[in-house]
Amino acid sequence: MRIEEIYQCFLQCDSVATDTRKIEPNSLFIALKGENFDANTFAQEALNKGALFVIIDNKQYHTDKDKMILVPNSLKTLQELAKYHRNQLGLPIVALTGSNGKTTTKELINCVLSKKYNTKATVGNLNNHIGVPLTLLSFKDDTDIGIVEMGANHQKEIQFLCSIAEPDFGYITNFGKAHLEGFGGFEGVIKGKSELYTYLIENNKTIFVNVDDTLQNEKTLNSTRFTFSLEKKSDVKIDATSANPMVKIDFNNQTIQSHLIGIYNANNINAAITIGKYFNISDEDIKNAIENYTPTNNRSQLIEKNGNHIILDAYNANPSSMTAAISNFLQLKNGEKIAILGDMFELGNESLLEHKKLVEMLQNETSIEIFFVGKDFDQNRTEDKHLHFFESYDNFTKEFQKLEIRDKTILIKGSRGMALERTLEII
């Protein structure tokens, strides 16, 4: 069946699912394969649960020729269907990637633009070769602007996602030390993330740029761009930024008081302001949108418990985001402080060195009690009395829950696999 015919089936459906647990009536179910599963085996179950059509790529399960669409490769069909749908709609799409802050920036952009437009954005962090197509397929005829987050952990991934989404606008939050193993080092990160710039420049599209970032400025000099800056001439001038602990932005004779913690979030807000200005959102609406955005999902959340002020930033971590979070934490003036830091993953051969750098960074910060959790931090153990090392989370909890933690300011940060948000249960 040609993609045009499959598309007609898709148009009859109200939603798309790749998980039978999330099947809704009148949906399109696409059976994908993984290392440990084959969703083709659930094709009939999907129909029983209300799916209108099912796309499969294993003829063994092709038992209903009216409702089951047999294709050579379900994943490739998902991606081709998403691209075809994107072209049929023809709506403007804003794409963003970067090492840190993608999801927060995406949420802020969506909040700002939704003040004037019917926007649709990536849900959560569904930003890979499956998530991006599913995001595109969620756009409807009445969607004015689509916002697509793109994640990557190796070369050519952003290039591929651009070939599907065909964005009209793009923004890279930063180049940081994330996924070093897959990208082959920091230079590989820059090259991989810059694939968004390459696509936009080759297709004469618009790039949003923080021109205070020297590398980003240099890479976009010969492009169509719309800029923001604290220091240089730009399309949007940010007057001042501060954080103690919530980020505050001075812009166009008004102050925006956000619910985001840490000065490292300032440029995420500045990007949303800039994109809002490009799309003619009023200053009042921009301020209102940002001030009413509250972070969730363990991203820079401020939680109060037992008299403690807890900065929960445990969604993910890499050397760049960890350094930024720690630097911000050190600058806070809030009494006695504790930092609980978990291992950073996907750093390859650089892992022990990057963990060592963070330990060394904190060796002289004797006024703060620091708990390092994980094997890589533990291998950089020192004898400093204010630094505590635990090879596993279980070992950490056995000791930590013996302490009476009250009236402290606490930073909790680590990679997703460490799941350090569990610490809230023992504070």
C-alpha angles and dihedrals in degrees: 000000000000120000090247090060093045088051091058088056090049091053090059091058129082098211145001127238137182094182121065089211087068099044114139126192113278094015134142113240117203114197111218129184127227136179092272104024145045113205089196086083089065096051096107091042089055091055091046089054093054108275111151095206136010127206113209136169100198113082090201087077097041095115101139114050093185097053104024120075112202114208134169093246125010095200093051090047090052090053095045091047091051092050092047091050091048090054093046091054095043093195123153113265127202113203125192136183138158141135098271137020100020098133096042091049091047091053092048092049090049092050092050098044093044088067088078108010139050097249133182123195141182109285112236109322100323088145107134136088089293101034096051094054090047089051091051091049089054091063114102137199090266095051108115099187131013121210115201125189114206123200127187140177100180143033121287093020096107089043090056094047090050090053088059102038097035093202123209094201134028144188131186113202095204146309109257142159098276127133090003091162095058096038095045098241137323095304087055090054091054092048094046097047091044089065085088090058091047092054094046094047094046090051096042093243129150125270125199109216139188097215091193085073100083096203094048090046093052094047093053102040093110096044139091101262146164113210145200132194147166093206113023140054107281145151091257120033118205108203100200144339131204140162132199090170102309118059117250123192126197110206135156094350093309136096121228112203108197133192091230120111125222135030088254086075093058095089091048087060093041090055091053090049090050095048089046090054091048090055092046099251110162120249089242092054092046091053092046093048095050095043091052095049113104119188119234139174096062093301113137093319121167111217129179118210131158090349091307124126105218124195103202111196099150101129093098144333142201131164093272098048092040092053091048093049093048093046090052091047092052090055095054116108095208108126123253114011137202127188122200108192126183131201120281115230136210096035096123116193091355094060102096092042093051092048090048091053091056093048090051090048089060101039094096095042092094095159091069127070107222126195115196114199124193143046098276094051089045091056087060093053118157133186095242107134095221092052117079122189129201125179093208139024090243091057090049095051093049090060101032097054089058088067124085103229112192136147093008134132107233132192117200115188136152144121119298092253091061091060091202092172083087086077089076088073093063100040 
